[in-house]
Every structure is written in C-alpha cells, then in structure tokens.
Amino acid sequence: MTDGKLPLIAKVATTASKTAAALSRAAGRGDGSVIGGWIGLKIDPDLLAHLSSGRAVALVSGTNGKTTTTRFTAAAIGVLGRVATNSYGANMPTGHTSALAKEGHTPFAVLEVDEHYMAQVIEATRPRVVALLNLSRDQLDRAKEVAMMAQMWKTTLGQHPDIRVVANSDDPMVVWSASSSPQVTWFSAGQRWQDDSFVCPESGHPIERSGGDWWCTGCPLRRPKPQWSVEDEGVIDPRGDWHLVKLQLPGRVNIGNAATALAVAAEFGVRPIEALPRLARVTSIAGRYAQVERDGRNIRLLLAKNPASWLEAFDMAEQAPTLLSINARDPDGMDTSWLYDVDFSPLRDGRPVLITGDRAYDLAVRLQVNQVPFRHVQSFDEALASVPPGRLEVIANYTAFQDIRAELDRVN
C-alpha cells in the first residue's frame, strides 16, 4: 500500500515509528529497529498489516541461517525492484514493522521471522512465499521443543493453502511441517546436524538415513525429491542446469543458504543467472563473517548460537588461533547445558584456543570433557595480545558476539 492510501492512524504510526528509530540511532542506542516498530504498533496495532498491503512478501524462518538467507533473498529479488527487509535481524513483528516503515513503499519485502512468530506474521503480511530452513533445539530454557514448533508450523500452513512454501527436504521436521501445504517447492541444502530428527514427528518411529536419503520406519513420511539442490560448488535448478555459486561468505552452509534464496527468488520470476551476481556481492551479514584488521591481526567474526550453528562454525574456521566467547544473557537464553550437545573435538588440532565471556567457566568444563587445551582470558584485548600476528578466528554466541563487535567498532 502506498503512503497515500494508508489509513490516517497508520500514517501517524508510521511517522512516529520512523522518528523513534531515527532518535534511537542518533542517541547511539542501536539501529532503532525494535523501538520504532514497538511505538508504531502501540499507535496502530494493525500497522504491520497496513504496511504489508500491496507488497509481494517473502518470509524466511528456521532455527539457523535465516538472517543470511534473508539477505541473499533480498539481494536476488532486488533484480525486480526495491526490496524492504529487516537486514539487522530484528525478526519479530516490531522489527518487521520498523523495516517496512523505514523503507516506505516498495513493491517487495523479504522478512526474516522468528520461528515462534510465524503464524502471527503470516496473518499480518499475507506473504506470497514462505521459506522453511530447518528446526533444531535453541534456547532450551524458553523455546518450544522442536516437534512442538514443527506442529505449529504445520497447523499454520494448513490454514493458508494459497501460500507457496519453499522447504528443506533434508530436515524431517520441516518436511512434516510443510506436508499440510498443497504448494511446496523442495530444496536440498544438506543437514549436517541430525540430532533433533531421529524420531518421526508423525508416528514416533525411528528415522533411518542412507547417504542423503531418509525415511520413517513406521509411516509414509520420507525425503521428497528436491527441485533445487547443492552439488559441489554450485546449485542445480529444477531444469537440471548447474550454476556455479561464487560467494564472499565462507562455508558450504552458505552455498545452501544461497540455494534457498535462489529457490525463493524463482517464485517471483527471478532466474539464477540474474540473481547470482547479486549474491556474490554480499560480504557481511549484520557483522557476521566480517573481517577486521587490528594490531596486525586479521579477526574474523563467526556467530554460533546453538549446537547446529557451532558445528557449521567449526567447518568455516581456519586452523588458526581461535577465541570462543559464551554469555547467557536474556537474548542468548539463560541455560548453557546445550554446550554438551556441541562436539568441540575439531579444536583438538593443535591450534591455540582461548575462552572468554560471562560463562567462560561453563565452557572451560565442557572443553575439558572433550580434552581440548585452552587458556582463559579476561577480555578481548587480552585475547588479542595472546596471539601472534595473522588470523584470529572468533566464535561467539549472540550477546558475546555483539560485545566483541562493539569493542572493534569503538577502537576503529
């Protein structure tokens, strides 16, 4: 909906939202993506629906990879025109509202959505496409159990048969969730983390795997044949054509994220040959994968917030000095028991390992169990002084990652 067609209350709320967000940024209190949306929704509770009207919307959700996939998807759909997106990862309705208000009228919107808010955001935005990436355990002290989340998705999608779903055929939980939708495009991006899908959510029987295939031993649920898939360093499209994917972001996981973005963009009529050059220009996602030079060290920042993403971070990290940082503040979840679901043995390769953060001692005990030698440092500066010039890999969970980003921004 253009600004001129917004109801008066929505116009007032939009102006207030943009003003609050701008004041927050000017005061150095963040990017304003939460406070702006919060104020806008207080004035007009239907503001997200009003701002979504008239836009072709894609939603991206999953436990891991949604921020990167959203950025890739927005870049790909940008072939067609301006795209509004919550590029800083504020993935609840306040963040969506703020993002749409800030951009003004655009023909397209690509929004990252927290798994818990999928039903609410679908109702408000009436998306053309919903992408389902994966489901795994995350923030165990307050998040729903994985099968419960899958059931919520399944129920919601069953109520919206007009939505085109783009779903990961490698994740049994996602396949079951998407089974209620009559319009599904399947992609295969691989699923290295399998510890949350040993049991079929439909029948409760064990799930068997062989190569890349999987099936339930007690019901018809099994891996669908994907129309999009990752092969070597590229992506195969539904016609069987292979496209080389050149990215500036590390790891095979990001080729999978790119494949998802290509599949979503194709639902809007964007061809891979048009989208791939735009994906190749993406260099950093809200600071993730950023490389910073400081005191002769090349520091690379990797975000890892749950067992599945730590597995991918170890795959991306070079065999170089590595700093691990763990907090347990509210955005992280207060429970650190998930550390025992992470296999830290890849760090037993001779590299210096440093640990820091509010819950460094929890991490220390876990590393001792995995027999990984480490050194505890009190600060990022101490870590920097403890390693020789060259690459320093930094792997941190959410607030620890933000702390280190803030420290690097303050100095640079």
Protein Blocks (a to p, Z undefined) as FASTA:
>chain_A
ZZklpcfklmmmmmmmmmmmmmmmmnonajhlmmmmmmmmmmmmmlmmmmmgopacddde
dfehklmmmmmmmmmmmmnoccdddfkopabfklmmmmmmmnopafbdcddddfklmmmm
mmmnopabdcdfbdcdehjllpccfklmmmmmmmmmmmmmmbccdddfklmklmmmmmmp
cbdcdddebjfblklmmbcfklopacddehjbccdfkbcbdcdddfbdcehjbccdfkop
acddddfbecjklmmmmmmmmmmmmmnopafklmmmmmmmpmbgghiapacdeehiacdd
dddfbfklmmmmmmmpccddddddddddfknopafklmmmpcfklmmnopacddedjklm
mmmmmmmmnopacdddfbfklmmmmpccddddddddfklmmmmmmmmmmmZZ
